[in-house]
Amino acid sequence: MNMNEIKQWLTELQADYAWAIQIFGIVFITLLINFIWKRYYNSIKVKLTKTKNLWDDALWESLHKPLGYLIWIIGISYAAEITNSFAETEFINFVNNIRELAVIACLTWFLFRFIRFGERNILDPNRKVEKPIDQTTVNAIAKLLRASVIITSMLIVMQTMGYSISGLLAFGGVGGLAMGFAAKDLLSNFFGGLMIYLDRPFKVGDWIRSPDREIEGTVEYIGWRQTHIRTFDKRALYIPNSIFTTIAVENPSRMKNRRIYETIGLRYEDSTKVDEIIAAVKAMLKNHPEIDAKQTLIVNLNKFSPSSLDFFVYTFTKTTDWVRFHEIKQDVMLKIMQIIEDSSAEMAFPTSTIHLQQVN
């Protein structure tokens, strides 16, 4: 075989299998780009995590999987177009629609991941910030962003598939009223959750209770439909958000102080020492390092009981922590007992005196 025959053979081979060569080239370039993306992704990620910016590493991490799939989608779709041009088939429009829908799906996936990673970085407990971030507000904004992404993506997909958005919106205006009546409870829960996010009577982590209902516990999650509460005996309680628009809610977690309110009884035999004991107790409370002397502080004789002279102690601790409060309360009560003992007096207990008439 001479040189001219070889050239002729190569020319015929190129003409017959040009489409295969082009497809091979596109697949090879796609593999190369994907390889470069995966190779340099981790090295750049390590550098971005060392920065103080919250958004650069969230953006980069969000791009990882969506961009990898997008590279393959674009490469395969162009290879399919080449196959269509040489094979003279009629599925080019189908390929274009699939590619557009896949690009929209990858973009939506990227936005969802970016919202999730951004939310995670903002609420990271290891991140040091001057002003604490409200978890409830961050969760609400993230949910609104996700809902916006979903609605926008659905409208774009419908427009891409040839459906009229204007007609859909017109139908939504007519059908929205009927759906509102059908989903009254669902909508009331949604707007109840919206009011919780706007008014912020409580947030995740707060201890709440209601005097109107048997509701008491720690808030674990605030959703659009219901709020999750963990009771103190560790039971899960799920409350529809619409309930919170009709009941009163106490939020003890927002107390500035905790109150000590106790009544102590002394014997009637120690009536001459009552004034001294009350003065000593009041002085002790004013000098106690855990008692907030700026708040109301009362120690006064209050009542002549059948078996005791009662005085009450009314004061507030500096802490609001439940466990620490009881430790302080115990210390205060022990000091009051010591003051009574140091005054040579005794605390009263219920007694009865029987007088017997002497008979001659």
Summary of the structure (lengths in Angstrom):
residues: 360
radius of gyration: 37.6
end to end distance: 158.1
largest distance: 159.3
contacts: 949
relative contact order: 0.06
helix: 61%
strand: 14%
